[in-house]
C-alpha cells in the first residue's frame, strides 16, 4: 500500500483550515462545512486519505484514543484531529449489525456536516415545543474529564415535534448548526460509510439528549480502540472503499 508520506493528511488539514478557519459562525459556517466534507468525501480522495492513515501516517495513537465502536452498531474512526476547531471522522455502519437502531434525539456542541460515501442514511429533525408532539426526557450531556465517557444529567420532561425526515443516498451531503435536534440511522443491510465533520471555534459546553425509551444511566462509557484495532479498522475501510 502506498502511504504517500503523509501528503493526504497534510492536504486535508490545509483544506479544513483554509476553508473553515475564516468562515463566520452561522449559516456561512454550515455551508462551508458541507462543501468541505463533500470535497474530502469524494471516493478517490477519501480512499487515498484512509489508505495513508492505515499505514500509520498522521497520529494513530491520538486518533485511536478518540475512536470507538458505537453502541448503535457503527465504528467511529477519527481521521484528522485539527486542533480544537475541526474533527474529521469516518463512520462505518456494518451490514446486519444488531445495534443499528435509531439514536436518541440530540444536538451537537458545534456545527456538523456529513457526506454519505456509500450506502444510505435516514435522518429526522425535531423542534422543542411546549405541548403536544412526542413526550421525552431531556438530559444535558457532558464529556467526562480525563476520559471519553459521556455524563448525562437529567434536565426534566420535554415535548418535541418532528419537523423533517430525510433519506440520503451515496453522494449526498447535509450540514446542520450545533443546536439542531436530530437523529440518524442506517436503514440498509449493506455497509454504509459516512464522512463526518465537527467544526467551529464556538463550542457549546454540553449537548442536549432527548429519549422516550426510559431513564438513561448517569454515565455511558466509551471503549476506545487500541492502535492495532484502529489500524485494522482503517484497513477494512480501505477494502470497502475499493469494492464496487
N, C-alpha and C positions, 0 to 999 in steps of 0.2 A: 504494500500500500504506500502511495506517495504522500509523505507527510508535509511536503511543501514548505518546511522550515518555519511554520507559524504564520505564513503570509495571510491565510484566510482569517485567522483570529485577529490579526492586526487590522485587516481591511474592515472587518465587522465592527471593531471598536471605533475606527475612524468614521465610519458611516453613522454609527449611533451618535457620536459626539458632534459631527458636522451638521447632521440633520435635526438634532433634538436639543442640543445644549443652548441654542439661541432661540428656540421656539417659545413664544409666550404661553403662559398657563391658559387653560380653557380650550375652546374649540380648535384653535390652531394647533395646539399641542396634540390633541386627539387625532386630528387629520394627519399630522406629521408622523405620529406613531404608527398609524395604519399604513402609510406609504412605506415606511422603513421596514416594517415586519413583512410586508408583501414583497419588497425587493430582496430581503435576506432569505425569504422562504421560497424563492424561485428554485425549481427542482435541482438544476445543476449547481447553483451556488450553495444551497444548503448541504447537498451531498459532499461537496469539497470541504466545507467547514467541519462537518461532523467527522469525515474521514481523517482530517488533520487532528482533531481533538482525540479521536480513537487511538492515534499513535502516541498520545501523551503530550502533545503540544498544549500551550495555554497553561492553565493552573489546575491539573487534575486533582490534587489534594484538596484545594479550596472548593472546587466545584463539586467534588464528591460529598463533602460535608453538608452541602446545601441541595443535594439530590436525594430523592427517596421514592419509594413505591407508595402511592396514594391509596387510602382505604377504598376509594371508588374503583380501583382496578386499573389505574394507569401509572406509568413511570413519569416522574418529573425530573428531567435531566437538565441541570444548569449548564449552559454552553459558554456564555460570556457574562462575567460579573464586572461591569464597567463602573466601579465605584458606587457611590450612594445613589446615583441617578438612574442607572439602566441595568436591568436584569433580563437576559435573554435565555429562554428555556425551550427545550423540546418536550412536548407531552406525547407519550406513546400509549395509546389505548390498545390493549391486547385483544385479539379475536376471541370471543366467547368468554372473556373474563367474568367471573361470577360477581365481582363487585361493581360492575359498571352501571350503577344506578344514578339517579339524579342527585346533584349536590343540594345541600341546604341553600336557600336563597341568601345571597350575601353581596357585599360590595368589596372594594379593594382600598388599599392605602394610597394608591397612586393611579394615574392613567394607565390603561391596559390596551393592548391590541393583540389579536390572534389571527394567524393565517393558517387555513386548512391546507396542508400539504398533500394528504391523501386520505381517503375515507370520507366520513360525513359527521357533522356535529349539529345538534339541536340546541337552541338557547331560548330562554324565556326572560323577558324584562318585567319588573314589578314596580309599583308605586305604593308608598305608605299612605294609608287613609285612616280617617277617624272611625268609620263604621262600615259595615258590610264587608264583602270580599272574603279573604281567607284568614281564619284565626291562626295566629302563630305566637311563639315565644321569642322575644328578642334577646340576643346576647351581644356583649361587647367582647371582641376577640383581640388579644394582645399576643405578641411573641415573648416567650419566657427569656429572661436574662440568662446568658450563658448556654442556651440550648436552642433548638429549632422547634420546641414544643409550642402548641397553642394553649393559651389560658383563656377560658371562657367565663365571663361574669354575667349572671342573669341581669337583665335590664327591663323586665316587665312584659306584659302582654302587648300584642300589636295586631293590626289588620293590614293586609296587603291586597292590592288589586293587580291582576295580570293585565299588562298593557301591550305586550307584543310577543309573538312567537316566530322565531326564525329558523330556517333549515339551511345549513351551509355545506356545500359540496367542495371538493378539492378545487383549489384556485381562488376560493372566497376569502375575504378578509373582513373582520369587524373590529371596531375600536370604541372604547367607552370611557367616559370620565370616571374618576375614582369612586364617586358616591353612588353610581348607578347600581340598583339592585337587580340581580340576575341569577340564573343558574343554568348550567350547561351539562350536556351528557352526550355520549356516543350512542347512536341508535342503529348501528350496523354490526354484524358479526365479523366483518373484515377489519384488519388492523387500521386504526386511524391515527394520523400523525398531525399535530398542530405545532406551529412555532409561536411562542407566547412571549410578549414583551411587557414588562412593567417599567414605567419611565416617569420622570418628573422630580424636580427638586423639592416640591412641597408635598411631603408625605404625611398622611393622616396618622395620628397616634394609634388608632385602633380601627378595626373593621367591624361592621355590623353583620350579624348572622341571625337568620330567622328560621325556625323549624316548627313544623306542625306534627313532628313524629315523637314528641315526648321530650323530657329533660335531657340535656347534654351532661356528660361528665365535665368536671371543672377543668381538667387538663386532658388534652388529646395529644399523645406523644407522636413524634415523627421519628422513624428509624432511618438515619442517613445511610447511604451506600458507602461501602469502603472503596478504595481506589480500584482494586481488581474488578469488583462488581460494576462499578461506574464505567470503566473502560470496556467491559464485556457488553454492557447495555448499549454503549455507543457503537460498538462493532455490529451488534444485532440491528441497530437502527440503520447503519450503512447498508447492510444487506437488504433491508426492507426498502430503503430509498432506491436501490439499484434494481429491484424487482419490477416487472411490468405492472 
